[in-house]
Amino acid sequence: MFRLAHSGPRPVEYYLLVEPQPCGRLVGYYAGRPIPEFVTDAYGTHYIYAGVAPRLLNGRYDLEALRRDEWLVEPGLVYALARREQHPARQPAA
């Protein structure tokens, strides 16, 4: 039986959060857009801001630099899966 094997890197779309919605407080701006402390994806999972995505010399994201449970949100932000105690509902009021 013939089987195709994909040996190349995964497309960047595999690393993008689906329909991220901001929640929590604002922690800054990047590329003229606000950076929310948390985002929630289309499935209700919470992610916490982890930094700006590293890029390669050709301008593409360095996907190999992402850690386990880290995902991309345009325009180039990294969000990590939030632990239950980090969720915005559990954060003290500012």
N, C-alpha and C positions, 0 to 999 in steps of 0.2 A: 504494500500500500504506500502510495506517495504522500508525503506530508511536507508542507511548507513550514520552514522555521524562520522566525523573525530574529535576525542577529543584530540589527541596528538599534540605536537608542530609541526609547519611547518618545513619541511626539510631546511637545510642551502641553498640549491639551489634557494629557493624562494627569498633569500636576496642578491644573487650575481648579479652584473651588467652584462648585456649581451654584450660581445665583447668590453670591455673598451679600449679606445685608449687614450694615453697620449696627453695632450695639455697644453700650458702654460709653465711656468718656472719650474725648478727642485727645490724642497724644502728640499731634503735630501735623505737618503737611509735607507731601512729597509730590514733586512734579505738578504743583498747584492744586493738588487734591487733598482732602482731609484724610488723616490716618486714624481710624477708630481703634480703640484699645482691643475690642473684640469684633468678630464678625460671626454670623450664623449662616450656614449653608442652606440649600434647599431642603435638607432633611432634618433641620433643627439642631445640628451639631455645632457646638461652640469652638471657636479658635481664637487664640490670643496672639497679638502682634509680636513678631519675633525679629523683625528687621527688614532691611532692603535686600532684594534678591541680587546675588552676585551675577555678573555677566562675563561672558567670554570676550575675547578681542573682537570678534565679529558682531558683537552686540546682542547675541542670543543669550538666554538665561543659562547659567551654569547649573544644570539640573543635578549633576553629580555632587554639588556642594550642599544640596538639600539634605537635611537629616530625616530620619524616619519620623513620620507623622507631621511633616512640614509641607505646606501647600502654597501655591502662588495665587495672588490676587492682583489684577492689573491696577495701577500702572507699574508693577514691579515690587510688590510687597510680599513678605513671607509671613505666614501665619502658622502657628503650631497648634495641634490638637490641645484644647484646654482640659486640664484635670478638673474634676467635679468641684473641688474647693476654689478653683479660679473663676468659675462662671460668674458673669456679671451680676446675677441676682444675689449672689453671696458676697458681693463687694460692699464695704461700708459706704454710706452716703458721704459725698464730698463736702 
